[in-house]
Amino acid sequence: MAAERMVVIGGDAAGMSAASQARRMRSPEELEIVAFERGRFTSYSACGIPYWVGGEVTDRDELIARTPEEHRARAIDLRTRTEVTEIDVPGQRVLARDLTDGTESWTGFDKLVVATGARPVRPPLPGIDAPGVHGVQTLDDGQALLDTLAGTKGRRAVVVGAGYIGVEMAEALLKRGYEVTVVHSDEQPMATLDPDMGRLVHKAMDGLGITTVGGTPVTKILSGQDGRVRAVATEDAEYPADVVVLGIGVRPETTLAEAAGLPLGAYGGLLTDRSMRVRGHENIWAGGDCVEVLDLVSGANRHLALGTHANKHGQIIGGNAGGGYATFPGVVGTAVSKVCDLEIARTGLREKDARRAGLRFVTATIESTNSAGYYPGAALMTVKMLAERRTGRLLGVQIVGREGSAKRVDIAAVALTAGMTVERMTTLDLGYAPPFSPVWDPVLVAARKATAAVRAAGM
């Protein structure tokens, strides 16, 4: 009996996790696995790129979890520098082009995994393709930016966008000794937070010497006589730049899937069932940054580009393609970041998310410390909590503070997943010692205040 063939499009977190898990479950004699990756690297941490650029990670290879050679040693036919250009769903085959010599060939499949990731938002601004303007999505992108930094005499950098990547790249450039300006179109940096919490991030960035210009969309990028970038322009001003980094966000990379007629959602991501099987297609799975997933709090689909989800998707896909059965229940939208020593975290819904979902809610914001107030080094932490007005169900938490603040969001992530009320949260048995927390952990203090707000709203 001939072996089945599983074809994987995409060689990073979701794709190679799926390939590896399927290989654990089925031998090469039972399942042939062919994986296509258009870049040179596989199974690497894109989230670590800002820290490599900033110098905390000194060796690029430290970001690589498993090399192409290691995958091949496990009987996975991994073809790097090879781009899939077409999916023929009825014919069960894909067309791939070797980016080295340009040759094309078809490869048939019994099972297909689409793990094409996300693409950075690159608006059609005049001058956006000028030398010195960089997106940062892959290891190749990170190396190109480092090469530019090494060859640039000036020390002025402009970051366009103030989401996770924008803020992290601002810190990286600051550590490299650059004068950094962040220009973004939202009211405050970190639009994944409510504006009142984003204002705390803005204040901290100003304190670090990062110039933050909000509510001001970029209109064009200006070049000098040598063709290289020299400034970023808005309607009202120009900001000199020797290097520009784009941190505007990402969108699902589903160009191939759309052309093949696979179902997409409102955010442009592939739609799957809980087993990560593409809806309406028994032998096609999809995972990682190219899919939309269920938000367990709002009940709607959303797009979240995070390596944590991508690796879980890959494990589930590989297990199912290998003959087992597993499901991915959904997400609550947990994310953490930092800018220098300021930690930033969120999970669940923001105020505008709750309104969009048609939920009536109350909010509670508290200030506390990351350890007992009398313990040396205690620093401020702000926690904001959203709760459903009628039921008291926890809807979301945002945290901004110093060391030890961000990972407290995991308490809220578990509570959200369990569907807990804020009143129930107040009785959680959390660890306590003065170096780690006040007697009442800040998350529980916020839950107490939210509980009081729920009761007051019901009167």
C-alpha positions as CSV (number, residue, x, y, z in Angstrom):
1,M,0.0,0.0,0.0
2,A,1.4,3.4,-1.1
3,A,2.0,6.0,1.6
4,E,-0.3,9.0,1.8
5,R,1.3,12.4,1.2
6,M,0.8,15.4,3.4
7,V,1.8,18.7,1.9
8,V,2.6,21.7,4.2
9,I,2.7,25.3,2.9
10,G,4.8,27.3,5.3
11,G,7.8,26.3,7.4
12,D,7.4,28.2,10.6
13,A,5.5,27.6,13.8
14,A,2.1,26.1,12.7
15,G,3.4,24.4,9.6
16,M,6.4,22.6,11.0
17,S,4.6,21.8,14.3
18,A,2.0,20.1,12.2
19,A,4.6,18.2,10.2
20,S,6.5,17.2,13.3
21,Q,3.4,16.0,15.2
22,A,2.2,14.0,12.2
23,R,5.6,12.4,11.8
24,R,5.5,11.3,15.5
25,M,2.2,9.6,14.8
26,R,2.9,8.0,11.5
27,S,6.1,6.5,10.0
28,P,7.5,7.6,6.6
29,E,6.2,4.3,5.1
30,E,2.7,5.4,6.1
31,L,2.8,9.1,5.6
32,E,5.1,11.1,3.3
33,I,5.5,14.7,4.4
34,V,6.5,17.5,2.0
35,A,6.9,21.0,3.3
36,F,7.5,24.2,1.3
37,E,9.0,27.4,2.7
38,R,9.9,30.4,0.6
39,G,12.5,31.7,3.1
40,R,15.8,30.3,4.3
41,F,14.8,29.6,7.9
42,T,12.3,27.4,9.6
43,S,10.8,27.1,13.1
44,Y,12.1,30.4,14.4
45,S,10.8,33.0,16.9
46,A,9.7,36.0,15.0
47,C,8.7,37.5,18.4
48,G,12.4,37.5,19.3
49,I,13.5,39.7,16.4
50,P,13.2,43.0,18.3
51,Y,15.4,41.7,21.0
52,W,18.0,40.5,18.5
53,V,17.9,43.9,16.8
54,G,18.3,45.5,20.3
55,G,21.2,43.4,21.2
56,E,19.7,41.4,24.1
57,V,19.9,38.3,21.9
58,T,23.4,38.3,20.3
59,D,23.2,35.5,17.9
60,R,20.4,35.1,15.3
61,D,20.6,31.3,15.5
62,E,19.4,31.5,19.1
63,L,16.0,32.3,17.7
64,I,15.9,29.1,15.6
65,A,14.2,26.2,17.4
66,R,14.8,23.7,14.6
67,T,16.8,24.0,11.4
68,P,15.8,22.7,8.0
69,E,18.5,20.0,8.4
70,E,17.0,18.9,11.7
71,H,13.5,18.6,10.1
72,R,15.0,16.6,7.1
73,A,16.7,14.3,9.5
74,R,13.2,13.3,10.8
75,A,12.1,12.3,7.4
76,I,10.3,15.5,6.5
77,D,11.0,16.6,2.9
78,L,11.5,20.3,3.6
79,R,12.1,22.5,0.5
80,T,13.3,25.9,1.5
81,R,13.5,28.9,-0.9
82,T,10.5,27.3,-2.7
83,E,7.2,29.2,-3.0
84,V,3.8,27.7,-3.6
85,T,2.1,29.8,-6.2
86,E,-1.2,27.9,-6.7
87,I,-3.4,25.4,-4.9
88,D,-5.5,23.2,-7.2
89,V,-8.2,22.0,-4.7
90,P,-10.1,19.6,-7.1
91,G,-6.9,18.2,-8.5
92,Q,-5.3,17.8,-5.0
93,R,-2.0,19.3,-6.0
94,V,0.1,22.5,-5.5
95,L,2.3,24.4,-7.9
96,A,5.7,25.4,-6.4
97,R,8.5,27.6,-7.8
98,D,12.1,27.2,-6.9
99,L,13.2,30.7,-6.0
100,T,16.8,29.8,-6.8
101,D,16.5,28.7,-10.4
102,G,12.9,29.6,-11.3
103,T,11.7,26.1,-12.1
104,E,8.1,25.1,-11.4
105,S,6.6,21.7,-10.6
106,W,3.3,20.3,-9.3
107,T,3.1,18.1,-6.2
108,G,0.1,16.1,-5.4
109,F,-1.4,15.7,-1.9
110,D,-3.8,13.5,0.1
111,K,-3.7,16.0,3.0
112,L,-2.9,19.7,2.8
113,V,-1.9,22.1,5.6
114,V,-2.1,25.8,4.9
115,A,0.2,27.7,7.2
116,T,1.1,30.8,5.2
117,G,1.3,33.1,8.2
118,A,0.6,36.9,8.1
119,R,2.0,39.7,6.0
120,P,3.0,43.1,7.4
121,V,0.7,46.0,6.6
122,R,2.5,48.1,4.1
123,P,0.3,51.0,3.0
124,P,0.8,52.4,-0.5
125,L,2.5,55.5,0.7
126,P,4.8,57.5,-1.6
127,G,8.4,56.6,-0.9
128,I,7.6,53.5,1.2
129,D,10.0,51.4,-0.9
130,A,13.0,53.7,-0.5
131,P,16.2,52.2,0.8
132,G,16.3,52.5,4.6
133,V,12.6,51.6,5.1
134,H,12.1,48.2,6.8
135,G,9.4,45.9,7.8
136,V,10.3,43.3,10.4
137,Q,8.5,40.0,10.0
138,T,11.2,37.4,9.2
139,L,14.8,36.7,10.2
140,D,15.8,37.9,6.8
141,D,14.0,41.2,7.5
142,G,15.8,41.5,10.9
143,Q,19.2,40.9,9.2
144,A,18.5,43.5,6.6
145,L,17.6,46.0,9.3
146,L,20.8,45.3,11.2
147,D,22.8,45.7,8.0
148,T,21.2,49.1,7.4
149,L,21.9,50.1,11.0
150,A,25.6,49.1,10.7
151,G,26.0,51.1,7.4
152,T,24.1,54.2,8.4
153,K,26.1,57.2,9.8
154,G,23.0,59.1,11.1
155,R,21.4,58.2,14.4
156,R,17.7,59.2,13.8
157,A,15.1,56.5,13.6
158,V,11.3,56.8,13.0
159,V,9.0,54.0,13.8
160,V,5.6,54.1,12.0
161,G,3.0,52.4,14.2
162,A,2.8,51.9,17.9
163,G,1.5,48.4,18.4
164,Y,3.5,45.5,19.9
165,I,6.1,45.5,17.1
166,G,6.3,49.3,16.9
167,V,6.9,49.7,20.6
168,E,9.3,46.9,20.8
169,M,11.3,48.2,17.9
170,A,11.4,51.6,19.4
171,E,13.0,50.1,22.4
172,A,15.5,48.1,20.3
173,L,16.5,51.2,18.4
174,L,16.9,53.2,21.6
175,K,19.2,50.5,22.9
176,R,21.2,50.9,19.7
177,G,21.8,54.5,20.5
178,Y,19.3,56.1,18.1
179,E,17.1,59.1,18.6
180,V,13.7,57.5,18.2
181,T,10.4,59.0,17.1
182,V,7.2,56.9,17.0
183,V,4.5,58.2,14.7
184,H,1.1,56.5,14.8
185,S,-2.5,57.3,13.8
186,D,-4.3,56.2,17.0
187,E,-5.0,58.4,20.0
188,Q,-2.5,56.6,22.2
189,P,0.3,54.0,21.6
190,M,-0.7,50.4,22.1
191,A,-4.2,50.5,20.6
192,T,-4.7,46.9,21.9
193,L,-5.3,48.8,25.2
194,D,-8.1,51.3,26.0
195,P,-6.8,54.9,25.5
196,D,-6.7,55.6,29.3
197,M,-4.2,52.7,29.7
198,G,-2.4,53.6,26.5
199,R,-1.8,57.0,28.0
200,L,0.4,55.4,30.7
201,V,2.5,53.8,28.0
202,H,2.8,57.1,26.2
203,K,4.0,58.8,29.5
204,A,6.6,56.1,30.1
205,M,7.9,56.3,26.5
206,D,8.3,60.1,26.8
207,G,10.2,59.5,30.1
208,L,12.6,57.2,28.2
209,G,13.3,59.9,25.6
210,I,11.2,58.4,22.9
211,T,9.2,61.1,21.1
212,T,5.6,59.8,20.5
213,V,3.4,61.5,18.0
214,G,-0.2,60.2,18.1
215,G,-3.3,60.8,16.1
216,T,-1.2,61.7,13.1
217,P,-1.2,59.3,10.1
218,V,1.9,59.2,7.9
219,T,1.2,60.7,4.5
220,K,4.6,60.0,2.7
221,I,8.2,59.0,3.2
222,L,10.7,61.4,1.8
223,S,14.1,60.5,0.2
224,G,17.3,62.5,-0.2
225,Q,19.3,63.1,-3.4
226,D,20.9,59.7,-2.9
227,G,17.5,58.0,-3.0
228,R,17.7,56.9,0.7
229,V,15.0,57.8,3.2
230,R,15.5,61.2,4.9
231,A,12.2,61.9,6.6
232,V,8.7,60.7,7.5
233,A,6.0,63.2,6.7
234,T,2.5,63.8,8.1
235,E,0.0,66.5,7.1
236,D,1.6,68.9,9.6
237,A,5.2,68.0,10.0
238,E,8.3,66.2,8.8
239,Y,10.4,63.9,11.1
240,P,14.0,63.4,10.0
241,A,15.0,59.8,9.7
242,D,18.1,57.9,8.7
243,V,16.2,54.6,9.1
244,V,12.4,53.9,9.2
245,V,10.8,50.8,10.7
246,L,7.2,49.9,9.9
247,G,5.2,48.5,12.8
248,I,1.7,49.0,11.6
249,G,0.5,45.5,12.2
250,V,-0.2,42.4,10.1
251,R,-3.0,40.8,8.0
252,P,-3.6,37.1,7.3
253,E,-1.6,36.0,4.3
254,T,-4.4,34.2,2.4
255,T,-3.8,35.2,-1.2
256,L,-3.2,31.6,-2.2
257,A,-6.2,30.3,-0.2
258,E,-8.5,33.0,-1.7
259,A,-7.5,32.2,-5.2
260,A,-8.2,28.5,-4.5
261,G,-11.7,29.3,-3.3
262,L,-11.2,28.4,0.3
263,P,-13.5,30.2,2.8
264,L,-12.3,33.4,4.4
265,G,-13.8,35.4,7.3
266,A,-14.4,39.1,8.0
267,Y,-10.7,39.7,8.8
268,G,-9.4,37.9,5.7
269,G,-8.3,34.8,7.6
270,L,-9.2,31.2,6.7
271,L,-12.2,29.7,8.5
272,T,-11.8,26.4,10.2
273,D,-13.7,24.1,12.5
274,R,-12.5,23.2,16.0
275,S,-10.2,20.5,14.6
276,M,-8.5,23.2,12.4
277,R,-10.0,21.6,9.3
278,V,-10.9,24.2,6.7
279,R,-14.7,24.5,6.5
280,G,-16.1,22.4,3.7
281,H,-12.9,20.5,3.0
282,E,-12.3,17.2,4.6
283,N,-8.6,16.9,3.6
284,I,-7.4,20.5,4.1
285,W,-6.3,22.0,7.4
286,A,-5.1,25.6,8.3
287,G,-3.4,27.1,11.3
288,G,-1.3,30.0,12.6
289,D,-1.5,33.6,11.6
290,C,-3.5,32.9,8.4
291,V,-6.6,31.8,10.2
292,E,-9.4,33.3,12.3
293,V,-10.3,31.8,15.6
294,L,-13.2,31.9,18.1
295,D,-13.1,34.6,20.8
296,L,-14.4,32.8,23.9
297,V,-15.4,36.1,25.5
298,S,-17.4,37.8,22.7
299,G,-18.4,34.6,20.8
300,A,-17.2,36.1,17.5
301,N,-14.3,35.2,15.2
302,R,-11.1,37.3,15.4
303,H,-7.6,37.4,13.9
304,L,-4.7,37.1,16.4
305,A,-1.2,36.7,15.1
306,L,0.7,35.0,18.0
307,G,3.2,32.2,18.0
308,T,1.5,30.6,21.0
309,H,-1.6,30.0,19.0
310,A,0.3,28.9,15.9
311,N,2.2,26.2,17.8
312,K,-1.0,24.9,19.3
313,H,-2.7,24.9,16.0
314,G,0.1,22.9,14.5
315,Q,0.0,20.3,17.2
316,I,-3.7,19.8,16.7
317,I,-3.5,19.7,12.9
318,G,-0.6,17.2,13.0
319,G,-2.4,15.0,15.4
320,N,-5.6,15.0,13.3
321,A,-3.8,14.5,10.0
322,G,-1.9,11.7,11.7
323,G,-5.0,9.8,12.5
324,G,-5.9,11.2,16.0
325,Y,-8.4,13.7,17.1
326,A,-7.9,17.0,18.9
327,T,-9.6,20.4,19.0
328,F,-8.7,24.0,19.5
329,P,-11.5,25.6,21.6
330,G,-10.6,29.3,21.0
331,V,-8.8,32.2,22.6
332,V,-9.3,35.0,25.1
333,G,-6.8,37.4,23.4
334,T,-3.9,37.4,25.9
335,A,-0.7,39.3,25.0
336,V,2.2,40.9,26.9
337,S,4.9,43.2,25.8
338,K,7.3,45.8,27.3
339,V,9.1,49.0,26.5
340,C,12.3,49.0,28.6
341,D,11.2,48.3,32.2
342,L,7.5,49.1,31.6
343,E,5.4,45.9,31.2
344,I,2.2,45.9,29.2
345,A,-0.5,43.2,29.3
346,R,-4.0,42.6,28.2
347,T,-6.6,39.8,27.9
348,G,-10.2,39.7,26.9
349,L,-12.1,42.6,25.6
350,R,-11.4,46.3,25.5
351,E,-14.2,48.8,25.9
352,K,-14.8,49.2,22.2
353,D,-14.7,45.4,21.8
354,A,-17.4,45.0,24.4
355,R,-19.6,47.6,22.7
356,R,-19.1,46.0,19.3
357,A,-20.3,42.7,20.8
358,G,-23.4,44.4,22.2
359,L,-22.4,43.9,25.8
360,R,-23.3,46.3,28.7
361,F,-20.4,46.6,31.1
362,V,-18.8,48.3,34.0
363,T,-15.1,49.2,34.5
364,A,-12.8,49.4,37.5
365,T,-9.3,50.8,37.5
366,I,-7.0,50.5,40.5
367,E,-3.4,51.5,41.3
368,S,-1.3,49.1,43.5
369,T,2.3,47.9,43.8
370,N,4.0,44.8,42.3
371,S,5.1,43.8,45.8
372,A,4.2,44.8,49.4
373,G,4.4,48.5,49.6
374,Y,7.1,48.4,52.3
375,Y,9.3,46.0,50.4
376,P,12.4,47.6,48.8
377,G,11.8,48.2,45.1
378,A,8.0,48.2,45.2
379,A,6.7,49.9,42.1
380,L,3.4,51.1,40.8
381,M,1.0,48.9,38.8
382,T,-2.3,49.9,37.2
383,V,-5.0,47.3,36.6
384,K,-8.2,47.9,34.6
385,M,-11.0,45.4,34.6
386,L,-14.2,45.1,32.6
387,A,-17.2,43.1,33.8
388,E,-20.6,42.4,32.3
389,R,-23.1,44.7,34.0
390,R,-25.9,42.2,34.6
391,T,-24.0,39.0,35.4
392,G,-20.6,40.2,36.7
393,R,-18.9,38.0,34.2
394,L,-15.3,39.0,33.7
395,L,-14.8,40.5,30.2
396,G,-11.3,41.8,30.1
397,V,-8.2,43.0,32.0
398,Q,-5.4,45.4,31.1
399,I,-2.2,45.9,33.2
400,V,0.6,48.5,32.9
401,G,3.4,48.5,35.5
402,R,6.9,47.6,36.3
403,E,8.7,44.3,36.9
404,G,6.3,41.5,37.9
405,S,3.2,43.2,36.5
406,A,2.6,41.7,33.0
407,K,2.4,38.0,33.8
408,R,-0.3,38.7,36.4
409,V,-2.6,38.9,33.3
410,D,-2.4,35.1,33.2
411,I,-4.7,35.0,36.3
412,A,-7.3,36.9,34.3
413,A,-6.8,34.7,31.2
414,V,-7.6,31.6,33.2
415,A,-10.6,33.3,34.8
416,L,-11.9,34.4,31.4
417,T,-11.5,30.9,30.0
418,A,-13.4,29.5,32.9
419,G,-16.2,32.1,32.5
420,M,-15.7,33.3,36.1
421,T,-17.4,36.4,37.6
422,V,-15.4,39.1,39.2
423,E,-17.0,38.3,42.5
424,R,-15.8,34.7,42.2
425,M,-12.3,36.0,41.4
426,T,-12.1,37.8,44.7
427,T,-11.8,34.4,46.5
428,L,-9.0,33.0,44.3
429,D,-6.3,31.5,46.4
430,L,-3.2,33.2,45.0
431,G,0.4,33.0,46.2
432,Y,1.5,35.7,48.6
433,A,4.8,36.8,50.1
434,P,6.0,40.5,50.4
435,P,8.6,40.2,47.6
436,F,6.0,39.1,45.2
437,S,2.7,40.8,46.1
438,P,0.7,42.9,48.6
439,V,-1.6,40.8,50.8
440,W,-4.4,41.5,48.3
441,D,-3.0,40.9,44.8
442,P,-3.6,43.9,42.5
443,V,-5.8,41.7,40.2
444,L,-8.0,40.8,43.2
445,V,-8.2,44.4,44.3
446,A,-9.5,45.2,40.8
447,A,-11.9,42.4,41.0
448,R,-13.3,43.7,44.3
449,K,-13.8,47.1,42.8
450,A,-15.4,45.7,39.7
451,T,-17.7,43.6,41.9
452,A,-18.8,46.8,43.7
453,A,-19.4,48.5,40.4
454,V,-21.6,45.6,39.2
455,R,-23.7,45.7,42.4
456,A,-24.0,49.5,42.1
457,A,-25.1,49.2,38.5
458,G,-27.8,46.7,39.4
459,M,-29.4,49.0,42.0
